[in-house]
Amino acid sequence: TCRSVPPLECMKVLAVAEKPSVAKEIANILSQQSYRTQQGPSQYNRLFEFSTPYRGSQCQMIVTSVTGHLMELEFCDERHAKWKRCDLIELFDAPIRQRVPDDKRDIERNLEQAARGCHEL
């Protein structure tokens, strides 16, 4: 969802790339190689910040990235986790949950920090 932006406030936009190298290249192109780099909670997923034209006015753009799949799905019931312990047909209706694996928590915090105050993604 998009929040309305007061006319005098500079819009803040977050762009998320699928790899750190792609985030850097996007920042290079959109900023004409004139960006600031910040280190967030994830050592591999830097934040690139710059001002750029967007929808007819200047905006503050933040570009960052993820590395791999941020979310994973798992079965709620332990007996479904090992597929050989149940009838495979049960897996189609078995409840699942989404979670961020422990090794991706820094990337999750990086995205949360970068998204604060942004008007669009």
C-alpha positions, 0 to 999 in steps of 0.5 A: 500500500502507498501512503500519501506524501505531504507535498513538501516532503521528499518521497522515499522509495525502497528497491530490493534486488535479488542479489547484492551485485544487482543492487549495486548495479541498479544504484550505479545506473539510477544515481549515475554513480553518485550514491552513499553506501551504508552498512546495515545489519546484514554484512553482505546486503549493503544499503545504497542511498541517492536522490533521483527523479521519480514520478515527476519529482525528486525522491530519496531512493534506497536500494538493497538486496536479499541473498537467497530465499528469505522465507521458508515453509515447513510443516506444522506437524512434526510427523509431516516433516519426514515424508516417509512417516506419513501417507504422502496424500496427507501432505496436500492438506497438512498445515504449513507455516512460514518462517525466516531461518536463523541464518537470514535474520540479519537480512530480515532486520536489514529490510525492516530498517531500510523500509522505515519511513519509505512511502513505496516499495 
